Amino acid sequence: MPFFVYLVECRDKSFYCGYTSDLEKRVKTHNEGKGAKYTKRRRPVKLVHFEKFETKSEAMKRELQIKSYSRKIKEGLVFAKI
């Protein structure tokens, strides 16, 4: 089963990073206000970046790495995909 690390952009233009095994369901959960406390008051969110991994461990390591990035670097991840 693949795992995904994802970045969503919130209504206030901030980013939220997480990991999941079901990307579509997780974004939907955030937008229903049932996801992370951070995104609950910043809905709607929009998926702007994701990466696929073979193991949960790899995904969790990458999530921590992305969370440590500055906003500018996170924007680079987003805009590199366009």
C-alpha positions in Angstrom: 0.0 0.0 0.0 1.5 3.4 -1.0 1.7 6.3 1.4 1.6 10.0 0.5 3.0 13.1 1.9 0.9 16.1 1.0 0.7 19.9 1.2 -2.6 21.7 1.2 -3.0 25.4 0.9 -5.5 26.8 3.4 -8.0 29.6 2.8 -5.6 32.0 4.6 -2.8 31.0 2.2 -0.9 29.0 4.9 0.3 25.5 4.2 -0.4 22.3 6.1 1.7 19.1 5.6 0.6 15.6 6.5 0.8 12.0 5.4 -1.9 9.5 4.5 -2.6 6.2 2.6 -5.7 7.7 0.9 -5.0 11.2 -0.5 -8.4 11.9 -1.9 -10.2 10.9 1.3 -7.8 12.9 3.5 -8.3 16.1 1.6 -12.0 15.6 1.8 -11.8 15.0 5.5 -9.9 18.3 6.0 -12.6 20.1 4.0 -15.3 18.6 6.1 -13.7 20.0 9.2 -12.9 16.6 10.5 -9.2 16.6 9.7 -6.4 18.4 11.7 -7.2 21.1 14.2 -5.1 23.4 12.2 -7.1 23.1 9.0 -10.5 23.1 10.7 -10.7 26.9 10.9 -8.9 27.5 7.6 -11.2 25.7 5.2 -11.5 25.1 2.4 -8.1 23.6 1.7 -6.7 22.8 -1.7 -4.2 20.1 -2.5 -1.1 21.7 -4.0 1.7 19.1 -3.7 2.1 15.4 -2.9 4.8 12.7 -3.0 4.3 8.9 -3.1 6.3 6.5 -0.9 6.4 2.7 -0.5 6.4 2.7 3.3 4.8 4.7 6.1 8.2 5.3 7.7 9.6 6.9 4.5 6.5 9.1 4.3 6.7 10.2 7.9 10.4 11.1 7.5 9.6 13.2 4.5 6.7 14.9 6.3 9.0 16.0 9.1 11.5 17.3 6.6 8.9 19.3 4.7 7.5 20.7 8.0 10.9 22.0 8.8 11.1 24.0 5.5 10.5 27.7 5.3 7.5 29.0 3.4 9.7 29.9 0.5 11.0 26.3 0.1 7.4 24.9 0.4 6.3 27.3 -2.3 9.2 26.0 -4.4 7.8 22.5 -4.1 4.4 23.7 -5.2 5.5 25.8 -8.1 8.0 23.1 -9.3 5.0 21.0 -10.3 3.4 23.6 -12.5 
